[in-house]
Amino acid sequence: MARAYARRVPYAPVLTTLAYVVRDGQVLMCHRIARDTDEQYGKWNGLGGKLEQSEDAAAGIIRELAEEAGIVPTAMTLRGTLNWPGFSGPDGHVFGLVFLVTAFEGEPPQRNVEGELRWVPLEDLMDLDMWEGDRHFLPLLFDDDPRPFHAVIPYAAGRPTGVTVTRL
Protein backbone atom coordinates (compact mmCIF):
# COMPACT_ATOMS: atom_id res chain seq x y z
CA MET A 1 0.00 0.00 0.00
CA ALA A 2 2.77 2.49 0.88
CA ARG A 3 4.51 1.77 -2.45
CA ALA A 4 1.30 2.43 -4.39
CA TYR A 5 0.80 5.68 -2.49
CA ALA A 6 4.40 6.75 -3.15
CA ARG A 7 3.88 6.17 -6.89
CA ARG A 8 0.74 8.34 -6.90
CA VAL A 9 2.27 11.08 -4.76
CA PRO A 10 5.60 12.20 -6.23
CA TYR A 11 6.64 14.08 -3.09
CA ALA A 12 5.96 12.51 0.31
CA PRO A 13 8.55 13.77 2.82
CA VAL A 14 9.19 12.43 6.29
CA LEU A 15 7.72 14.94 8.76
CA THR A 16 10.11 16.01 11.49
CA THR A 17 10.52 18.48 14.33
CA LEU A 18 13.74 20.26 15.22
CA ALA A 19 14.43 22.40 18.28
CA TYR A 20 17.20 24.73 19.29
CA VAL A 21 17.21 25.19 23.06
CA VAL A 22 18.82 28.40 24.35
CA ARG A 23 19.98 29.36 27.82
CA ASP A 24 22.27 32.20 28.90
CA GLY A 25 23.49 32.93 25.36
CA GLN A 26 24.21 29.27 24.63
CA VAL A 27 22.52 26.68 22.42
CA LEU A 28 22.12 23.01 23.34
CA MET A 29 23.60 20.97 20.50
CA CYS A 30 24.00 17.24 19.89
CA HIS A 31 27.23 15.87 18.40
CA ARG A 32 26.05 12.76 16.55
CA ILE A 33 28.89 10.36 17.36
CA ALA A 34 27.18 7.40 19.05
CA ARG A 35 26.69 5.22 15.95
CA ASP A 36 29.02 5.23 12.95
CA THR A 37 26.10 3.96 10.83
CA ASP A 38 24.13 7.16 11.54
CA GLU A 39 23.68 9.15 8.29
CA GLN A 40 24.37 12.24 10.41
CA TYR A 41 27.48 10.77 12.06
CA GLY A 42 29.95 13.45 13.14
CA LYS A 43 27.54 16.34 12.59
CA TRP A 44 26.29 18.79 15.21
CA ASN A 45 22.51 19.23 15.27
CA GLY A 46 19.68 20.64 17.27
CA LEU A 47 17.35 18.12 18.90
CA GLY A 48 14.31 16.51 17.36
CA GLY A 49 13.06 13.70 15.21
CA LYS A 50 10.18 12.21 13.27
CA LEU A 51 6.59 13.02 14.10
CA GLU A 52 4.47 10.09 15.18
CA GLN A 53 1.08 9.54 13.55
CA SER A 54 -0.93 10.70 16.57
CA GLU A 55 1.12 13.86 17.26
CA ASP A 56 0.81 17.49 16.36
CA ALA A 57 4.09 19.39 15.91
CA ALA A 58 4.20 20.72 19.50
CA ALA A 59 3.54 17.28 21.00
CA GLY A 60 6.23 15.80 18.76
CA ILE A 61 8.97 18.21 19.78
CA ILE A 62 7.97 18.01 23.46
CA ARG A 63 8.33 14.20 23.27
CA GLU A 64 11.64 14.43 21.40
CA LEU A 65 13.11 16.89 23.92
CA ALA A 66 12.07 14.63 26.80
CA GLU A 67 13.61 11.58 25.09
CA GLU A 68 16.81 13.22 23.86
CA ALA A 69 17.57 15.74 26.60
CA GLY A 70 15.33 15.00 29.60
CA ILE A 71 13.78 18.46 29.45
CA VAL A 72 10.25 19.84 29.10
CA PRO A 73 9.90 23.14 27.22
CA THR A 74 7.89 25.82 29.01
CA ALA A 75 8.34 28.51 26.34
CA MET A 76 8.87 27.80 22.66
CA THR A 77 8.10 29.39 19.32
CA LEU A 78 7.65 27.81 15.91
CA ARG A 79 10.28 29.85 14.04
CA GLY A 80 10.02 28.26 10.63
CA THR A 81 9.65 25.36 8.26
CA LEU A 82 12.33 23.59 6.28
CA ASN A 83 11.92 21.49 3.18
CA TRP A 84 14.93 19.28 2.42
CA PRO A 85 14.17 17.40 -0.81
CA GLY A 86 16.77 14.70 -1.45
CA PHE A 87 18.34 14.98 2.01
CA SER A 88 18.39 11.20 2.53
CA GLY A 89 19.01 10.32 -1.12
CA PRO A 90 17.09 10.98 -4.35
CA ASP A 91 13.78 9.80 -2.86
CA GLY A 92 14.61 10.64 0.77
CA HIS A 93 12.77 13.89 1.37
CA VAL A 94 12.45 15.55 4.79
CA PHE A 95 10.17 18.38 5.95
CA GLY A 96 10.94 19.98 9.31
CA LEU A 97 9.13 22.27 11.73
CA VAL A 98 11.76 24.33 13.55
CA PHE A 99 11.28 25.56 17.11
CA LEU A 100 13.20 27.92 19.35
CA VAL A 101 12.95 26.90 23.02
CA THR A 102 13.69 29.75 25.43
CA ALA A 103 12.63 28.19 28.74
CA PHE A 104 12.44 24.62 30.01
CA GLU A 105 12.33 22.41 33.08
CA GLY A 106 14.94 19.77 33.78
CA GLU A 107 18.67 19.53 33.15
CA PRO A 108 20.09 17.86 30.04
CA PRO A 109 22.61 15.05 30.52
CA GLN A 110 26.07 15.17 28.93
CA ARG A 111 25.18 12.35 26.50
CA ASN A 112 22.15 10.76 24.90
CA VAL A 113 21.63 7.81 22.54
CA GLU A 114 22.79 9.93 19.58
CA GLY A 115 25.99 11.28 21.13
CA GLU A 116 27.32 14.18 23.18
CA LEU A 117 25.11 17.07 24.32
CA ARG A 118 26.91 20.37 24.76
CA TRP A 119 26.00 23.97 25.48
CA VAL A 120 27.65 26.00 22.71
CA PRO A 121 27.94 29.81 22.83
CA LEU A 122 25.70 31.28 20.14
CA GLU A 123 28.63 33.15 18.61
CA ASP A 124 30.52 29.84 18.17
CA LEU A 125 27.64 27.93 16.60
CA MET A 126 28.80 28.36 12.99
CA ASP A 127 32.24 26.96 13.88
CA LEU A 128 30.74 23.49 14.43
CA ASP A 129 30.81 20.69 11.84
CA MET A 130 27.17 20.85 10.77
CA TRP A 131 25.21 20.22 7.60
CA GLU A 132 26.06 22.93 5.09
CA GLY A 133 22.38 23.78 4.63
CA ASP A 134 22.02 24.51 8.36
CA ARG A 135 24.26 27.55 7.90
CA HIS A 136 21.54 29.12 5.76
CA PHE A 137 18.63 28.84 8.19
CA LEU A 138 20.29 29.18 11.61
CA PRO A 139 20.76 32.97 11.29
CA LEU A 140 17.01 33.22 10.56
CA LEU A 141 16.19 31.14 13.61
CA PHE A 142 18.05 33.44 15.99
CA ASP A 143 17.38 36.86 14.43
CA ASP A 144 14.98 39.49 15.78
CA ASP A 145 12.52 39.26 12.88
CA PRO A 146 9.25 37.98 14.39
CA ARG A 147 8.05 36.54 11.07
CA PRO A 148 8.53 32.80 10.60
CA PHE A 149 10.84 31.67 7.81
CA HIS A 150 9.99 29.03 5.22
CA ALA A 151 13.00 27.57 3.43
CA VAL A 152 13.67 25.00 0.75
CA ILE A 153 17.17 23.53 0.79
CA PRO A 154 17.42 20.77 -1.84
CA TYR A 155 20.19 18.22 -1.34
CA ALA A 156 22.06 16.00 -3.80
CA ALA A 157 24.92 13.70 -2.79
CA GLY A 158 24.88 15.08 0.76
CA ARG A 159 25.23 18.74 -0.24
CA PRO A 160 22.73 21.56 -0.72
CA THR A 161 22.12 22.56 -4.32
CA GLY A 162 20.36 25.84 -3.55
CA VAL A 163 18.37 27.77 -0.99
CA THR A 164 15.13 29.71 -1.20
CA VAL A 165 13.58 31.51 1.75
CA THR A 166 10.20 33.18 2.17
CA ARG A 167 9.19 35.33 5.12
CA LEU A 168 5.68 36.70 5.51
N, C-alpha and C positions, 0 to 999 in steps of 0.2 A: 504494500500500500504506500509506504513512504517513497519508494522508487517511482511509482506512478505519479504521485503528487509532485515530486521533484522534476519530472519530465514536463508536467503541465505548467509549473511555476518556475520560470527561468532563474529567479533570484529568491532564495529562501535562506537568509542568514541565520546564524545562531544568535540568539538574543542574550546579551550580557549586561552586567552592571559593573561599574568601576568607580572606586572612591579614592579620593586623596584626603587624608586625615591630617589636619594641621593643629599644632599646639606650640605656642611660644616661638613663632617664626620658623618652625621646623615642620617637615612633612614626613609622615610615616611611610616608608618604602619597603618593599620586599625584594630581596636579591634572590632570584630563582636559581638556587644551586643544589637543591635536595636530590633531584633526579636528573641524571645526564640524558635521559630519554625525553625530557620535557622540551617541547618545541620552543619554549621561552628560556631555556637553560642559559644561565649567565647574565640575563637581562634584569634590570631593576624596573619594577612596576608598582603601581598603586595596588590596592586590594580589590577583589571582586571575583566574579565568576558568572556562570550561566544561570539564567532565570529558570526556575522550575515551573511546571505547567500551572500550578495553582497560585503563583505569586504575581503581585504587581511589582513594579520596579522598586518601590521603597521597601517592601517586605523582602525582596531578593537581596538588596544591598545590606539590609539590617542582618539577615541571616549570614551572609558572607562575612561581614565584619565580626560577628560573634564567632564563626568557625575559624577564621584566619587570624584574628587578633584578640579575641576574647573581650571585645568592647561592644558597647551599645551606643549608637549615636543619639544625642539629645538635641542636636541642631545640625541640619544638613540642607543643602540646596542642590537641586538639579541644575547643573551649570551648562550642560550641553548634550548633544548626541554625536556619535561617531559612527560612520559607515566605513568599514574596512573590506571592500570586495577583494577577494583573492588572498586574504591574510594567511589562511591555512592551506594554500595551494589554489589552483585554478578554480575549483568549485568550493573552496573553503571560505565562505563569506561570514563576516562577523559584524553585528550591529551593537553598539554599546551606549548605555545611558550613563553619563558621567556626573558624579556627585562630589561636592565639596563638603566635608564634615568639619565643623568648627567647634563642636563640643561633644563630649562623650563621657560615658561612665566605664570604669574598668581601667586596667593597665595592660598594655600589650606585652607579650613575652618577647624574649630575644630571638626566638625561632618559631617557625610553624612548619607544617608539612611540606611547604613549597621551598623554604629556605630561611635565610636570615631576615629579621625585621630590624630596621634601623631608622632612627629619627635623623633626617638630613636637613641641614639649614636650607631654607628656600633658595638662597643665593647660590648654593652649590648643586642644586638639583640637575642643571643641564650638564654638569661634569660627569654624571653617572653614565654607565654603559646601558643605554635604553634603546628601544626601538626608534629608528630614525623618524618615523611618523609622529611619535610622541612629542618631539621637539616643536612640532607645528601647533599642537593644540594646548600644550601645558601653559604657555603664556596667556592664552585666552581663559583658561580655568582660573588663574590667579589674578587677573586684572580687575580693575574697578568698574568695568562696564557691567551694569546689571542685566543686560540682555543675554539670554542663552545663546550659545554658539551651536551651529549645526555644520559638521564637517564631513567631507568625503575624502578618504585617503586610500586610494587603490594601491594594492600591493601586487608585485610579480617577483618571483624568486627571492622572497624575503626582504624586498626593498620597496619603498613607496615610489609610485610612478607619477604622482601629482598630488595636489591638495586644492580643494575648493572649500570655502567657508562662507556661510550665510549667518548674519545676525539681524534679528528683527526685534 
